[in-house]
């Protein structure tokens, strides 16, 4: 099974009662059933079940984002609470470990849950990763100094575990949404995925019944009476098949492109997002001596940038991604960010009003999200075949989190070269170089707008 797509009529089709092969005509009939079921998902009008799936996935994203990015403000609080003898600043080594631990865990979670979700199913893994997030969040909140281990080491342990759960949530929320959404609205929108049932388990009949019930009743009803009688044997998710599929340039280049573009944007995004307080302090927007006023200034600065830049950027992507297309928005975002990061880097040490710098900084956050920070999240859920959709997504997202760790190390260990915060200007220029590289690499990504998942993943 070395072709990108093998005709379903060539799959072995067996009667599970007698375990005997069925005729070619029967195979053709089951292929038609599969295509009919997937076409119904792709062309269906928006229903409550779509919003329900979107809400479930959205809650997962909300908790994941909160746990990942709240450490920015928490680190500042730790500085005032535990390091008054160090100018109210957490030492670089501890700060780096606090901010990178969850990201490191996310890399492990993305790779592990990506493989497990393709092997055991989306629904089983979705509940499992949520349990991990809940346990790790409680563990982080209850961390304290003891005779055996200090509080910061405990927090790092729990944040690594938390990151593993977040990594699983990244994959499953995106993939489940894409596999259920209509192809006209897939960019904006928990039962088991019918695509997994048919394309990986090979159970055409059960998948068809699941789709019929889902669209008829506008909700998921577990159908215990839909017993499997015939099973199509699709390509197996083996290491050999993985190498053969992605060993072809037309498939491998897509995995390379989704991985590197996610890496490129996360170098800039996480480098900024985890260190907004440091950047605002460096341009004298947060120089209060009173700890409460200092924390207040950091919080207000984050809210302003988020409310005027991050959130509007996301909404523009939601409204326009199915009109302009993923590829256009991604390349446009990378191109604009290249220019804006260069401006931020060159003007950092110039005598310009802080408000001007803040406006440019906020605009850059807008185009991060009305650009590659959204599309790198969407595209990997659409361009890989069902049997490797979660694995390919996990590899791509893990590359992004690797970029986040690289950015964090650069910010914390290089920013004071030549004086306090002196090297931040050069870091912005490095971010610009990565943005330009992401722009070029985006040419390797196919446009997925208005195309079914089977078309975009070379399965038809």
N, C-alpha and C positions, 0 to 999 in steps of 0.2 A: 504494500500500500504506500507507494511512494509519490503518487500524483497529488497535486494540491487539493483536488477534489475528485473523489471516485464516485462514479454514477451510483446512486442508490440501488439501481437495478442490478448492479454487480455485487452488492453486499449479500452475504449469505442470509437468507430469511428462513427461520425455523418455526415449526409448530411446536410450542413448548409442551403440549400435552404428549405428543408422540416423539418429539425431538427429531423430526424429519424435515429435510429441506423442502421448501415450497417452490412452485414453478416461477418462471420469469414473469409471467403475467401477474402473479400475486405480488411479486416484488415491485413491478411497475405500479400496481394499484396502491401499495403502501407508500411509494414515493409520492404519488398524487395526494394522498391523505396528508402527508407531512407538509408538502408545499401549500396545500389549502389551509392548513392550520396556521402556519407561519404568516401567510398572507393576511389572514384575519387579524392577527396581532398587529401587523404593520399598517394596515389600512383602517383599523377601527377608529371611530370617533372617541374623543376624550370622555371617560366615564369616571365614576367615583373611585373605582378600583385603582385607576392611574394616580389619582390624587392621594389615595391612601398609601400606595407604595412610595410615592414621593415624600409624603409626610414622615413615614417610618424611616426612610433613608435620610431625610433632612434632620431628624432628631439625632441620628447617629453622627452626622457631620457637625451638628451644633456642639454636642458633648466632646467630640474629638478635637475640634478647634479650640474650645475652652481649655481643655486640659493641656494642649500643646502650647498655647500662646499666653496663658495666664502666668507662666513662669517668668515672663518679662517683668511684670509688676511685682510678683512675689520675691524675685531676686532683689529688687530695690528695697522691699520691706525687710528682708533678711539683713541687708547692709546696715540699716538703722537700728535693728533689734539686737544684732549679735556682733557687729564689727565697728563699734563706735571708736575703737582704737586704730582703725584703718580708714579714717576719714569717711565713715559710714558707707564703705564700698566693700562688697564681697570680693575676696581674693580671686584673681583670675582663674586659678586652677579649679576652685570650687564652683565659680560661676560657669565655667566652660562645661564642667561635668553635669551641673544641674540642667543646663539648657540643651545639652547634647544627649543626655541619657535616654529621654523618650524618643528622640529621633533614631538613635541606635537601635532601640527596641522595635521601632516601626520598620526598620529594614528587615529585621528577623521575622517580624509578623507578616510583612508583605510577601516575602519569599515562601514562608511556611503555609500561610493561609491561601496563597495563590495556588499552590500545588494541591492542597487538601480540598479546596473548593471545586477544582476540576475533577478530582477523584471521587469525592464523597457527596458532592452536591452543595448548592448555595445555601439552602435553608438550614441544614444542620450546622454549618460553620457560622452562620449569622448569629444564632443564639449563643454559640460557644464564645465568640469574641466579645459579645456584650457582657457576658459574665466576667470575663477577664478584666474589662474596663471598670466594672463596678467594684470588684474586689481590690484592684490596684488603687482606685480613687480613694476608697475607704482606708486602705493601708497608708497612703500618702498623708491623709488627714490626721491619722493617729500616730505618725512618726514622732519620736522624742528621743532625747539623749538617754543612754543607759550605760551600765558598766561594761557591756560587751561591744557596743557599737554606737557611734555618734549619730545624731539626727540627720545630718546631711547624707551620710552613707545609706541610711534607711530610705530616705526620700529618693535617692538615685536608684536603689534597687526597685522600689515600687514604680518609678517612672519608666524604667526599662520594661517591666511587665506591662505597664499601662500602654507604652508605645507598641508593644506586640498586639494588644487588642485594637489599638487605633489603626495599625497597619491592616488588620483583617477587615475593619470597618471601611477603610478606604476602598478596598477591592470590592467587597460585597455590595455596599450601597450603590456604587457606580454601575457594576455589572448587572445586578438585579434590575435596576432602573432601566438600563439600556435594553435588556432582553424582554422587558414587558412593554416598553413605550412604543407608540406608533412611530413610523419612520419620519413623519412630517413634524413631530414634536419631541423627538428623542433627546434633543439638546436641553430640554427644560424639565422634563419630568424626573405577611410575606409567606406568599406561597412559593413552592419550588418552581424554578423556571421550566416552562414547557420545552424550551430549546435544549436544556440540559437533559431532560427526560428522553427526548427524541434523538439528539445528536451524540450524546455520550452513552446513555444507557441503551439507546437503540429501541426504546419502547414507543413505537409510532402510535399505536392505538391509545395507550394511556395518555400520551401527550395531547392527542387530538381531543379526547374527552375532557381533559383539564382545560384546554382553551375554550371549548364549547361552554362548559359550566361557568368559567370565569367571565366570559362576555355575556352570557345569557342572564346570570343572576347578579352581575356587577359586583361580585365578591367571591371569595374563595370558599368552596365547600369541598371538604375531603370526601372523595367518592370511593368508598370501600368496595363498591360492587364492580368497579371497572377492573376486572382481572385481566392480566396480560395473557394473550393467547399466541401472539406472533411477535417475534423479536428480530429487529434488523441489527446486524453486527457491523457497526461503523469502525473506522480506524481507531486503534487503541491508543490511550495516552501513555505511551512508553517513551523511554529515553531515546531509543532508536528512531521512533517516529518523530519525536521532537527535533532531533538532529537533522533528519531528512527534510522535514518541513521548513525549518528556519535556516537550513543549510543552503537553500536556494536564495539567490540574491533578491528576487522580487518579494520574497517573504521576510528574509533576514533584514533587509534594508529598512523595513517598516519598524521592526523591533528596535533596531539601532537608532532610528530617528525618534521614536517615542521615548526611548530611554535617555538619549542625549539632550533632547529639547526640554524634558522635565528636569534633568540635571542642571541645565543652563539657567532656567528661570528660577529654580530653587536656590541657586547660589546667590542671586540678587534678592529674591523675596525673603528668604529666611535670614539672610545677612542684615536686612533692614528690619523685618518684623520682630526679631528677637532682641533688637538693640535700638528700638526707637527712642528709649529713654536716654541712651548714651548719645545718640545723634542730636536730640533736642537739647541736651545739656551742652554739647559742643558748640552749638550756635547761640548759646545764652538764652534759650527759652525755658530753661529749668536750672536756675542757679540760686534758688532759695536756700538759706541756711537752716531754717526750721524744717525738721523732718516731715511733719504733716503737710506743710505747704509744698515741700519738694515732691512728695508722693501725689499730692493733689495735682500739681503741675504735670507730672508724668501721665496721670490718668486722663486729664483734660486734653493733653496733647494727643494721646492715643485715640481718644474719642473723636476729636476733630478730624484727624487723618482718616479714621475709619468711616465716619459719617459722610465726609465730603469726597473721599477718594475710593476706599475699598468697596463699600456697599453700592454706590452708584455704578462702579465698574462692573460688579457682578450682575446688576440688573440690566445694564446695557447688553451684556453677553446673553442673558436669558432671553431678552426681547429680540435680539438680532442674530443669534447663532444659527438659527434655521433659515434665515434669509440671506445673510452674507456668506455663511459657510464657515466651517472650522478653520480651514487652512488660511483663508483671507484674514480672519481675526487674529490668528496666531502670528502670522508674518507681520501684519500691521503693528501688533503690540510689541513684538521684538524690535521692529525698526524704530518706533517712537521711543522705546526704552533706551535704545542705544544712544540716541541723541540726548534724552533727558539725563541719563546717568553721566554722560560726558559734561553736560552743563553743570550738574551738581558737583562733579569732581573738580572742574576748573574754577567754579565760583566759590568753593568751600572756604578758602582763605582770603577771598576778596572782601572788601569793606562794603557789603551790601546789606540792606535791612533784613533782619531775621525773618520778617513776614514774607519777603519775596522768596527766600530760600524755602520756607515752609510751603508756600503755594506751589512751587515747582516740585517739591517733595510729594505733596498731596496728589498732584497731577500724575506723577510717576506711579503712585499706588493705584490710581484710577486705571492706567493703561496696563499695569500688571494684571489686574483682574478683568478688564475689558481687553483681554489678550491671552497670553500663554498660560497664566495661572489657572484659567478656566479650561481652555482647550486641551492642555496637556492632561487634564483630568478626564475629559470627555472622550477624546479620540482613542486611547488604548482600550476602552470598553467596546469599541465598534469595529476595530480592524483585525482582530484575531479570530480564528475559528473557535467554535463553542468549546471544543475539547481542550483548547489552550487559552481561552479568553481570560480566565483568572490568573493563570501562570504568567502570560504575557503582560497583563496589567500589573501584576506584582513585581515583575522584573523592572518595568518602566518606572513605577512609583518608588521602588527601592533605589533606583538610580537618582531620582529626585531627592530622596532623603539623604543620600550620600553627598549630594551637592549642598544640602542644608548643613551637614556636619563640616564640610570644607569651608563654607561661608562663616560658620560660627568660630572655627579655629582662626581664620584670617582676621576677623574682626577683633577678637579678644587678644591675640598674640601679636598682631601687626599694627594695630591702631595707634600705639604710642611710640612708634619708631620716629625719631626726630623731635620728640616732645609729646606731651599729653594730647591725644586725639589728632596728632599732626598728620598721620598717615591715612586718615579716613578719606581724604580727597583722592588719594591714589586707589583706595579700595573701590570707590565709585567708578573710577575709570576701568578697573578690572571687571567690575560688574558689566560695564558697557561692552567690553570685549566678549564676555560670555553671551550677552544678549545678541550681538551681531553673529556669533557662531550659531546660536539657536535659530536666527533668521535664515541663515544659509541651509542648515540641516532640515528646516521645515519643508524644503522643496521635495524631500523624499517621502513625505506623508501624503497619502491619497485624500481627496476630498470625500467626505462621507455624507454630506447633506443630501436628503431625499433618496438615500439608497438603503436597501435592506441590509441587515447584518450579514446575511449570506453573500450578498454582492461585494461588500467592502472587505470581507475576509477570504476572498477567492474560493468560496464554497459553492458557487454556481457557475 
